Amino acid sequence: MRFSVGFGKRAAVCVLSAFLLSVTVSQHTAVPAPSDRGEAESVPFTERYRAVQHGGIARAANSVITCGEAVVITAPACADVQRNGAGGRSGQYEMTYIDIDSDRNTYNSSSAELRLPEGSRVSYARLYWGANLRVGEQKDPADNDRVLIAEPGGNYKEIRADSLIGHRDAGTHQGFSASADITELVRWSEPGAWTVAQLNVAMGNSDMGAWGGWTLVVAYENPAEPLRELVLWDGFESVDGPSQDVVITVDGLAVTPGAQGSAGVVGYHGERTANGHGLTVRDTGGGDAVVRHRALDSTIADHGRPVTTRDPAHLNTLGYDSNVLDIRQALTAGPGELELRFTGGSRPYQLGAVFLQADAAARE
């Protein structure tokens, strides 16, 4: 895999599900905390997981902050933004925490269902979370490395980031992205909705707005599923405008010609009304097939369909994206290499994770 950031170039991506269930929690069970991994303004994208196996990648995701009272007279009503996906942006509202649980010790929480095909075994699971720390209030970055998570029917456990945290102070906002390996927790859990709480996010109003959310990415094995290439990358890179692209080059693939495939992206500050925020996936291994998508637009969606199996299931997530995109058009020749290029527009955005699954050619 090759990764680059530069003028005239860009990068990042996300795939699969979420649900509607409030988990009542009161006991906070701590897990062993890793040593301090530190923070950096930019974290280059690197490959976190790769496999060729019968199975796929699934995900559960949700935001943890939403609109309150509008502060701009032309802004759509908050209810229209949440229920109908109207094109408001977070800078037009007093932003307030989402908090679905009954635990007085948490100030934000949301849930989403993780759906795996029957008979699946979890190969790898990673939780990503991130937010803006500077809005009407300023949050302490010292809490970027921790979050609470409750498996279906379970109690909250504290999760600590296990690798370098991306934390960018841009003056007008402070975005961060963190992650942790929670494979064993997911592998032995029951099916259902996962709840994440106490994500470090600021509320209030500023022109840049407030955003924050989480995504659980799960690679799984299942003998009834097609043989697939599965790849997950993560980092923290900002696409600040039309002069800078972020590019991820995925090599070493053996994709079958005419394959089915998807790319997933976890990102921050993608706006429904902003221009740009595009993703181009190109076959650079000998073919010339290209597919283009709007990559970040404040949605949690699979192939353009909103994921509603989450609580709350707001259609406009006001700056948090966890999207799975169809890339079949770039796979027609069975590429051995793909370029994923993220381009900017009228407003900056940040990338936290990218994943890919594609039907693989049979191995000897």
Backbone hydrogen bonds, N-H to C=O, Kabsch-Sander energy under -0.5 kcal/mol:
donor,donor_aa,acceptor,acceptor_aa,energy
2,R,249,T,-2.8
4,S,247,V,-2.8
6,G,9,K,-0.6
6,G,245,D,-1.9
8,G,243,S,-0.9
9,K,6,G,-1.6
10,R,245,D,-1.5
14,C,264,G,-9.9
14,C,265,V,-0.7
21,L,19,F,-0.8
23,V,21,L,-0.5
24,T,22,S,-0.6
25,V,23,V,-0.6
28,H,26,S,-0.5
29,T,27,Q,-0.8
29,T,156,Y,-3.3
30,A,28,H,-0.6
31,V,158,E,-0.8
40,A,165,I,-2.4
43,V,236,F,-2.4
46,T,234,D,-2.1
48,R,232,L,-3.1
49,Y,232,L,-1.8
51,A,230,L,-2.3
53,Q,51,A,-0.5
53,Q,228,R,-1.8
55,G,53,Q,-0.7
55,G,226,P,-1.6
56,G,220,Y,-1.6
58,A,218,V,-3.0
60,A,216,L,-1.8
62,N,214,W,-2.0
64,V,212,G,-1.9
65,I,212,G,-0.6
66,T,96,T,-3.0
68,G,94,E,-1.1
71,V,92,Q,-2.8
72,V,92,Q,-1.1
75,A,72,V,-1.9
80,D,77,A,-0.5
81,V,77,A,-1.9
82,Q,78,C,-2.6
83,R,79,A,-2.7
84,N,80,D,-1.6
85,G,81,V,-0.8
86,A,80,D,-1.7
88,G,86,A,-1.3
92,Q,89,R,-2.1
93,Y,90,S,-1.7
94,E,69,E,-2.8
95,M,93,Y,-0.8
95,M,204,G,-3.1
96,T,66,T,-3.2
98,I,64,V,-2.3
100,I,109,S,-1.0
104,R,102,S,-0.6
106,T,103,D,-1.5
109,S,98,I,-2.5
110,S,196,V,-1.8
111,S,311,D,-2.4
112,A,194,W,-2.0
113,E,309,T,-2.4
114,L,192,G,-2.1
115,R,113,E,-0.6
116,L,114,L,-0.6
120,S,117,P,-1.4
121,R,221,E,-2.3
123,S,219,A,-2.7
124,Y,219,A,-1.8
126,R,217,V,-2.5
127,L,180,A,-2.6
128,Y,215,T,-2.9
129,W,178,A,-2.5
130,G,213,G,-1.9
131,A,176,F,-1.0
132,N,211,W,-2.1
133,L,174,Q,-3.1
135,V,133,L,-0.6
135,V,137,E,-2.9
136,G,203,M,-0.7
137,E,203,M,-1.5
139,K,133,L,-2.7
143,D,140,D,-1.7
144,N,141,P,-2.2
146,R,143,D,-1.3
147,V,159,I,-1.8
148,L,197,A,-2.6
149,I,157,K,-2.2
150,A,195,T,-2.7
154,G,151,E,-3.0
156,Y,27,Q,-0.6
157,K,149,I,-2.2
158,E,29,T,-1.4
159,I,147,V,-3.3
161,A,145,D,-2.7
162,D,179,S,-1.7
163,S,179,S,-0.5
165,I,38,G,-2.2
166,G,177,S,-2.0
167,H,40,A,-2.7
168,R,175,G,-3.1
169,D,167,H,-0.5
170,A,168,R,-0.8
170,A,173,H,-2.7
172,T,170,A,-1.4
175,G,168,R,-1.7
176,F,131,A,-1.9
177,S,166,G,-2.3
178,A,129,W,-3.1
180,A,127,L,-1.8
182,I,125,A,-2.0
182,I,180,A,-0.6
186,V,182,I,-2.2
187,R,183,T,-2.9
188,W,184,E,-1.5
189,S,186,V,-1.3
192,G,114,L,-0.8
194,W,112,A,-3.1
195,T,150,A,-2.2
196,V,110,S,-2.4
197,A,148,L,-2.4
198,Q,108,N,-1.9
201,V,199,L,-1.1
202,A,132,N,-2.4
204,G,95,M,-1.9
213,G,130,G,-2.2
214,W,62,N,-2.6
215,T,128,Y,-2.5
216,L,60,A,-3.4
217,V,126,R,-2.7
217,V,215,T,-0.6
218,V,58,A,-3.2
219,A,124,Y,-2.8
220,Y,56,G,-2.6
221,E,121,R,-3.0
222,N,54,H,-3.2
225,E,222,N,-1.9
228,R,53,Q,-2.2
229,E,358,A,-3.2
230,L,51,A,-2.8
230,L,228,R,-0.5
231,V,356,L,-2.4
232,L,49,Y,-2.7
233,W,354,V,-3.2
234,D,46,T,-1.9
235,G,352,G,-1.6
236,F,43,V,-3.2
237,E,351,L,-1.3
239,V,349,Y,-3.2
240,D,238,S,-0.7
244,Q,241,G,-1.5
245,D,6,G,-2.5
245,D,9,K,-1.3
246,V,342,F,-1.9
247,V,4,S,-3.1
248,I,340,L,-2.6
249,T,2,R,-4.3
250,V,248,I,-0.6
250,V,338,L,-3.4
251,D,249,T,-0.7
253,L,336,G,-2.3
255,V,335,P,-1.4
256,T,359,D,-1.8
258,G,331,L,-1.0
259,A,256,T,-1.3
259,A,331,L,-1.0
262,S,357,Q,-2.5
263,A,325,L,-2.5
264,G,355,F,-3.4
265,V,13,V,-1.6
265,V,323,N,-2.6
266,V,13,V,-1.4
266,V,353,A,-2.6
267,G,265,V,-0.5
267,G,321,D,-2.1
268,Y,350,Q,-2.7
269,H,319,G,-3.2
270,G,319,G,-0.6
274,A,271,E,-0.7
278,G,343,T,-0.8
279,L,293,H,-3.0
280,T,341,R,-2.4
281,V,291,V,-3.0
282,R,280,T,-0.5
282,R,339,E,-2.5
283,D,289,A,-2.5
284,T,282,R,-0.8
284,T,337,E,-1.4
285,G,337,E,-0.9
286,G,287,G,-0.6
291,V,281,V,-2.2
293,H,279,L,-2.8
295,A,277,H,-2.4
295,A,293,H,-0.7
296,L,277,H,-1.2
301,A,299,T,-0.5
301,A,322,S,-0.8
302,D,305,R,-2.6
303,H,324,V,-3.1
305,R,302,D,-2.1
307,V,300,I,-2.7
308,T,306,P,-0.7
310,R,308,T,-1.8
311,D,19,F,-0.6
311,D,111,S,-2.3
315,L,82,Q,-2.9
316,N,81,V,-0.7
317,T,298,S,-2.0
317,T,315,L,-0.6
321,D,267,G,-2.4
322,S,299,T,-1.9
323,N,265,V,-2.1
324,V,301,A,-2.0
325,L,14,C,-0.5
325,L,263,A,-3.5
327,I,261,G,-2.1
330,A,327,I,-1.6
331,L,328,R,-2.0
334,G,331,L,-1.6
338,L,250,V,-2.4
339,E,282,R,-2.8
340,L,248,I,-3.3
340,L,338,L,-0.5
341,R,280,T,-2.8
341,R,339,E,-0.6
342,F,246,V,-3.0
342,F,340,L,-0.5
343,T,278,G,-2.5
343,T,341,R,-0.5
344,G,241,G,-0.5
345,G,347,R,-0.6
346,S,275,N,-1.3
347,R,275,N,-0.5
349,Y,239,V,-1.8
350,Q,268,Y,-2.4
351,L,237,E,-2.6
352,G,266,V,-2.9
353,A,266,V,-1.4
354,V,233,W,-2.1
355,F,264,G,-2.0
356,L,231,V,-2.6
357,Q,262,S,-2.3
358,A,229,E,-1.6
359,D,260,Q,-2.3
360,A,227,L,-2.6
361,A,254,A,-3.2
